[in-house]
Amino acid sequence: MQAAGEHFILYIADIKNDTVTKVLGRRFTDFLNGLNCMHDYYRFSFTEIQPPSFHVSKEDSEGLELHYRSRRTFSGYVHYVKGLLLKIASKFYSIDLDVMVTQQGFAGDVMLAVYRLNFQNSEYLEFHKVIDENMKFREKNNLIMPSNMAFDLFPYHLVFNDRLEILSTGLGIDVIYKGLEGRRLNEAFFMTRPLGYALTWENVRIHRNNVFELTSAKSSERQAVNEENTASRFRDQMTATHFVKLRGQMLYVQEMDYVIFLSTVMNDDLNNMYEMGLFVNDLPYHDLSRDMVLHGPQQTSEYRLALDMEQTKATRLEERIESLSSEQRKTDDLLYSMIPREVACALKEGGPTDSVCTKYDEVTVLFSDVVNFANICKHIAPHEIMITLNMMVSVFDILCEKFSTYKVETVADGFMCVSGAPTYDDRHAHNMADMAIQMLHGIKTVRDPNTREPIQIRIGLHCGGVIACVLGHKIPQYCLFGDTVHIASKLEATGLGQRIQISQTCMEKLSESSDYEIEPKGMVKIKGRQSIMTYWLNGRNKTADGTYPAPPTPTYSRNRKNNKKAAVHENENSEFDFENNEVIMVENEEQVHCSEETTLRKYSLCSGTSI
C-alpha cells in the first residue's frame, strides 16, 4: 500500500493532473494544512468520494505531527497515506522525509492515525520570525483595527469563549439563525470538519489552523419573503427544514482568551438561499462569495450538460463496442470454421503460418466420395448439383460436430476429415468409425434428382501419423500431409458403394473392443508401397453397448395429390414433412430450393440426433 501511494503521485504527475498538488502550499506544512481543501475541490468531480481529514499539530524546527482521519476503515490506507507523503515531500518540496506511525486505531466508524514527520523544518523559524516582525510593526505604527470594523467586514462570524458560550454573532448569521447569543456553540452546531472530532474548546485550540465546518444541530428559525409584500422585502419568521452550514477559520485571540470563527455560508442552491431569507446583497464585497454564489448554478448547469453529453457519448460508445464485439464474434466464428481454433489464435497473435506446423503421431483420416458422381452430373442441372452436394455436406457437418472430428476439406463430391487433430483424442479411431457408420445411414436421405434413388458413397479409413500446417497467406488453408492421407485416399478409391474399407492399423485399433463387426477384404496395391491388407467395417455388433446405435433407415413415400413435375426438379422443389417418423417428400410450388435447415431437420429425425 505504501508503494501504491508513491506510485499514485508519479501517475498524476505523468498524466499532467498534479496542478492542484503543486499550488496547494508554499511550504510543506502549508500543503498539509490545505489537504482538506484539495479533497473538497475533488468532491465536485467525484461526487461519491469520502474525503478524509488532515490537520497539523506540534510543529517545530525538526518536523510536525499529522493527524489523519477517514471513514474508510481499511487499515491499509494508513500506509497508503505514508507513501503519498514520502513522494510528495521528495518530488515537490525536495525534502528528505522520515515518516513514523505513532498511533493507529478507530473512534466509532472513523479510522484515525497519527504520523510523526521528521524533516529539516527551517522555514518554521523563518515563518514565525516574519509574523513577529509584522506584529511589532503594527504595534509601533498603531495599526490596530477596531472590533466593530472587523465584525462588519465579516458578517458571518461567531465569537465564543472557553466555555463555548457565544458572545457575538455577525449580522449575516442573525438573518438566517436568530437567538444564538448566549447559547453554547456545541448546542447549536456540530462539527463536521475536521472529521471525527467533538466540538470542544480543546479541539478548537488544537486545530485552529485548519478549515472548520459547522452544521446547525437542528432546524433553525428562518426568514421568508412575504409574497404579499415583496416590494418592501418584509419578512415573516417561519420554521424551515434547511440546515445552516458554515465553513471558515478559527482565530484565537490571546489577549481576550476567546476565539473568532470567520466563516461563510455554504450554499449550492439559489432556491435554498431564497428560502433561508438570504440574498446576494447580504454577502461581503471583499471576497468572492457573491461571484461563487452567482457562478455556481451556471457552472453546475454547464457541468450537468457536459455530463449528460458525456453519458450520451458513453452510451453510444458502449453500443458501438457491443456491435463491434458482435461482429468480431461473427468473424471469429467464420475463421474458426475455416481453420482450427488453436491454429487461428496462434495466427491472430502474429505468428507466421509455418510456425503452426505440427506433427501428430497417431490420428485417423477419413475419405469419402459419391459413387458414379460424374455420371449423375451429366443428367442434372448445375444448380441441382449444388443443392445435392449441399445436402450431403450438411449431413456430414452435423456428424463432425457430434463425433468431435475436424473437416479438413471438401472438393466436389470428395469429403475429408480427421479425428485426433488438431485436438488429440485417444478414441480417434472409434470416433471416426462411428461417424463413418452414421454417414452411410445419413446419405440415404440425399437422392439423385434424376433417378430418385438414394446416392451412394464409399469410405476409406486409415490410422497413422500426419503433418498438419496452414498453407497460404491471403486465404490460409489447414492441410494434412503424409502416407496416412495417401493410404486413406487409396482405400476410399478402391472401395465399394455404401461400404467402409479400413486398413490393418485401423482394424487393430477397433479390435481393442468388441463393438464392431469387421471382416477381411483382401490386399490392396498402394502406389509406391507394398500391398496392404484391408477390411470391411460392416457396423456395430448386435451385442454392443449401444453408445452409438445405428439410426433407423427411413422409408419414403410420394405425395401424388399435387401436379407432377419433372423428376430433375423434385429435390429443388421439395420440403420435408414428418409423420410417425417417416420422411415424406411433399411438392411445394412456392419453395424453389431445398434449404439447408430443412435438410438438417430431416437428417436429425433419421439419426435420432436432437438438434
Residue pairs with C-beta under 8 A, 6 or more apart in sequence:
1 76
1 77
1 78
1 79
1 80
1 83
2 79
2 80
2 82
2 83
2 86
3 83
4 80
4 83
5 79
5 80
5 81
5 82
5 83
5 84
5 85
5 86
5 87
6 83
6 84
6 86
6 87
7 83
8 83
8 84
9 18
9 21
9 84
9 87
9 88
9 91
10 87
10 91
12 18
12 21
13 91
20 38
20 41
21 38
21 88
21 92
22 92
24 30
24 31
24 34
24 35
24 37
24 38
25 31
25 32
25 33
25 34
27 93
27 123
27 127
28 89
28 93
28 95
28 119
28 121
29 56
29 59
29 64
29 121
29 123
29 124
31 88
31 92
31 93
32 54
32 56
32 64
32 66
33 54
33 55
33 56
33 209
33 210
35 54
36 51
36 53
36 54
36 55
36 193
36 194
36 210
36 211
37 211
39 49
39 51
39 52
40 51
40 211
42 49
42 51
43 49
43 51
44 303
50 70
50 71
50 72
52 68
52 69
52 70
52 71
52 72
52 77
52 81
52 195
53 67
53 68
53 69
53 70
53 193
53 194
53 195
53 196
54 66
54 67
54 68
54 69
54 194
54 210
55 66
55 67
55 194
55 206
55 207
55 209
55 210
56 64
56 65
56 66
56 67
56 209
56 210
57 64
57 65
57 67
57 206
57 207
58 64
58 65
59 65
59 121
59 124
60 121
60 124
61 120
61 121
61 122
61 124
61 125
62 118
62 119
62 120
62 121
63 116
63 117
63 118
63 119
63 121
64 117
64 121
65 102
65 114
65 115
65 116
65 117
66 85
66 114
66 115
66 117
67 112
67 113
67 114
67 115
67 194
68 78
68 81
68 112
68 113
68 114
68 115
69 107
69 110
69 111
69 112
69 113
69 194
69 195
69 196
69 197
70 77
70 110
70 111
70 195
71 109
71 110
71 111
71 195
72 111
73 106
73 109
73 111
74 111
75 104
75 111
77 111
78 101
78 104
78 111
78 113
81 113
81 115
82 99
82 101
82 115
85 97
85 99
85 115
85 117
86 97
86 99
89 95
89 96
89 97
89 119
90 96
90 97
95 119
95 120
96 119
96 120
97 117
97 118
97 119
98 117
98 118
98 119
99 115
99 116
99 117
99 118
100 115
100 116
100 118
101 113
101 114
101 115
102 114
102 115
102 116
103 112
103 113
103 114
104 112
104 113
104 114
105 111
105 112
105 113
106 112
107 196
108 196
110 195
110 196
112 196
137 143
138 144
151 157
151 168
151 170
152 171
153 284
153 286
154 170
154 262
154 284
155 170
155 171
155 172
155 173
155 282
155 283
155 284
156 170
156 172
156 173
156 246
156 248
156 262
156 263
156 264
156 265
157 168
157 169
157 170
157 173
157 260
157 261
157 262
157 263
158 166
158 168
158 169
158 170
158 173
158 180
158 185
158 246
158 260
158 261
158 263
159 166
159 167
159 168
159 169
159 258
159 259
159 260
159 261
160 166
160 167
160 185
160 258
160 259
160 261
161 167
161 257
161 258
161 259
162 201
162 257
162 258
163 184
163 201
164 184
164 185
164 186
164 199
164 200
164 201
165 182
165 183
165 184
165 185
166 180
166 181
166 182
166 183
166 184
166 185
166 188
167 181
167 258
168 181
169 177
169 180
169 181
172 265
172 278
172 282
172 283
173 180
173 246
174 180
175 223
175 277
175 278
175 282
176 220
176 222
176 223
176 244
176 265
176 276
176 277
176 278
177 188
177 216
177 220
177 221
177 244
178 220
178 221
178 237
179 221
180 188
185 199
185 214
186 198
186 199
186 200
187 217
188 216
188 217
189 199
189 214
189 215
189 216
189 217
189 246
190 199
190 214
190 215
190 217
191 197
191 198
191 199
191 203
191 212
191 213
191 214
192 213
192 214
192 215
192 245
193 210
193 211
193 212
193 213
193 247
194 203
194 207
194 210
194 212
197 203
197 207
199 214
204 212
204 250
204 259
205 252
205 259
207 250
208 249
208 250
208 251
208 252
208 259
211 247
211 248
211 249
212 247
212 248
212 249
212 250
212 261
212 263
213 245
213 246
213 247
213 266
214 245
214 246
214 247
214 261
214 263
215 243
215 244
215 245
215 246
216 243
216 244
216 245
219 239
219 240
219 241
219 242
219 243
220 240
220 243
220 244
221 237
221 238
221 239
222 237
222 238
222 239
222 240
222 242
222 275
222 276
222 277
223 235
223 236
223 237
223 238
223 276
223 277
224 235
224 236
224 238
224 240
224 275
224 277
225 233
225 234
225 235
225 274
225 277
226 234
226 235
226 236
235 277
240 275
240 276
242 272
242 275
242 276
244 265
244 276
245 265
245 266
245 267
246 261
246 263
246 264
246 265
246 266
247 263
247 264
247 266
248 261
248 262
248 263
248 264
249 261
249 262
249 263
250 259
250 260
250 261
251 259
251 260
251 261
251 262
252 258
252 259
253 259
253 260
264 283
264 287
264 289
265 278
267 273
267 276
267 278
267 293
268 296
268 300
269 297
270 293
270 297
273 279
273 293
280 290
280 293
280 294
283 289
283 290
283 293
332 344
335 344
336 344
338 476
338 477
338 478
339 347
339 470
339 476
339 477
339 478
340 406
340 422
340 423
340 478
342 422
342 423
343 356
343 422
343 470
343 478
346 355
346 356
347 353
347 356
347 470
347 476
353 469
353 470
353 471
353 472
353 473
353 476
354 469
356 469
356 470
357 467
357 468
357 469
357 470
358 421
358 422
358 467
358 468
358 469
359 465
359 466
359 467
359 468
360 420
360 421
360 424
360 465
360 466
360 467
360 468
361 465
362 420
362 428
362 463
362 464
362 465
363 418
363 419
363 420
363 421
363 428
363 463
363 464
363 465
363 466
363 484
364 418
364 419
364 420
364 428
364 429
364 431
364 432
364 433
364 461
364 462
364 463
364 506
364 509
365 416
365 417
365 418
365 432
365 461
365 462
365 463
365 464
365 466
365 480
365 484
365 485
365 488
366 405
366 415
366 416
366 417
366 418
366 419
366 432
366 435
366 436
366 459
366 460
366 461
366 488
367 414
367 415
367 416
367 459
367 460
367 488
367 489
367 491
367 492
368 396
368 414
368 415
368 416
368 436
368 439
368 457
368 458
368 459
368 460
368 492
369 413
369 414
369 415
369 457
369 458
369 492
369 493
370 376
370 392
370 413
370 455
370 456
370 457
371 455
371 456
371 457
371 458
371 497
373 412
373 413
376 388
376 448
376 450
376 455
377 385
379 450
379 568
380 388
380 448
380 449
380 450
380 568
381 568
383 572
384 449
384 568
384 569
384 571
384 572
387 449
387 571
387 572
387 593
387 594
388 446
388 448
388 449
388 455
388 571
389 412
389 413
390 596
390 599
391 445
391 446
391 571
391 594
391 596
391 599
392 413
392 415
392 443
392 446
392 455
392 457
393 410
393 415
394 596
394 599
394 600
394 603
395 439
395 442
395 443
395 445
395 446
395 599
395 600
395 603
396 407
396 415
396 417
396 439
396 442
397 407
398 442
398 600
398 603
398 604
398 607
398 609
398 611
399 405
399 435
399 438
399 439
399 442
400 406
400 407
400 417
400 435
402 435
402 438
402 609
403 419
403 431
403 432
403 434
403 435
403 438
404 419
404 423
404 425
404 431
405 417
405 418
405 419
405 431
405 432
405 435
406 417
406 418
406 419
406 421
406 422
407 415
407 416
407 417
408 416
408 417
408 418
408 478
408 479
408 480
409 416
409 477
409 479
410 416
416 480
416 485
417 432
417 435
418 466
418 480
419 425
419 428
419 429
419 431
419 432
419 435
420 428
421 466
421 468
421 480
422 468
422 478
425 431
428 463
429 461
429 463
429 506
429 509
429 510
430 509
430 510
430 513
430 515
432 461
433 461
433 500
433 502
433 506
433 510
433 516
433 537
434 540
434 548
436 459
436 461
436 500
436 537
437 500
437 537
437 539
437 540
437 548
437 550
438 548
438 550
438 551
438 607
439 457
439 459
440 457
440 459
440 498
440 500
441 550
441 551
441 553
441 606
441 607
442 551
442 603
442 606
442 607
443 454
443 455
443 456
443 457
443 498
444 454
444 553
444 554
444 606
445 454
445 554
445 583
445 599
445 602
445 603
445 606
446 454
446 455
447 453
447 454
447 455
447 570
447 571
448 454
448 455
449 567
449 568
449 569
449 570
449 571
449 572
450 567
450 568
451 567
452 567
452 570
456 497
456 498
457 497
457 498
458 492
458 495
458 496
458 497
458 498
458 499
458 501
459 492
459 495
459 499
459 500
459 501
460 488
460 489
460 490
460 491
460 492
460 493
460 494
460 495
460 500
460 501
460 502
461 488
461 491
461 500
461 501
461 502
461 503
461 506
461 537
462 484
462 487
462 488
462 491
462 502
462 503
462 505
462 506
463 484
463 503
463 505
463 506
463 509
464 482
464 483
464 484
464 487
464 505
465 482
465 484
466 480
466 481
466 482
466 484
466 485
467 480
467 481
467 482
468 478
468 479
468 480
468 481
469 478
469 479
469 481
470 476
470 477
470 478
470 479
471 477
471 479
483 529
486 526
487 503
487 526
487 529
487 532
488 503
490 524
490 526
490 527
491 501
491 502
491 503
491 524
491 534
492 501
494 501
494 524
494 534
495 501
499 536
500 536
500 537
500 538
501 521
501 524
501 534
501 535
501 536
501 537
502 510
502 518
502 534
502 535
502 536
502 537
503 532
503 533
503 534
503 535
504 532
504 533
504 534
504 535
506 535
507 518
507 535
510 516
510 518
510 537
511 518
514 541
514 543
514 544
515 540
515 541
515 544
515 545
515 547
516 537
516 539
516 540
516 541
516 544
517 537
517 538
517 539
517 540
517 541
518 535
518 536
518 537
518 538
519 535
519 536
519 538
520 533
520 535
520 536
521 534
521 535
521 536
522 533
522 534
523 531
523 532
523 533
523 534
524 531
524 532
524 533
524 534
525 531
526 532
539 550
540 548
540 549
540 550
549 608
551 606
551 607
551 608
552 581
552 606
552 608
553 606
554 581
554 582
554 583
554 605
554 606
555 582
555 583
556 582
556 583
556 584
556 585
557 582
557 584
557 585
558 585
559 584
559 585
559 586
559 587
562 586
562 587
562 589
563 587
565 573
565 587
570 585
570 587
571 594
572 592
572 593
572 594
573 587
573 588
573 589
573 591
573 592
574 585
574 586
574 587
574 588
574 591
574 594
575 586
575 588
575 591
575 594
575 595
575 598
576 583
576 584
576 585
576 586
576 598
576 601
576 602
577 584
577 586
578 584
578 601
578 605
581 605
583 602
583 605
583 606
600 611
601 611
603 609
604 610
604 611
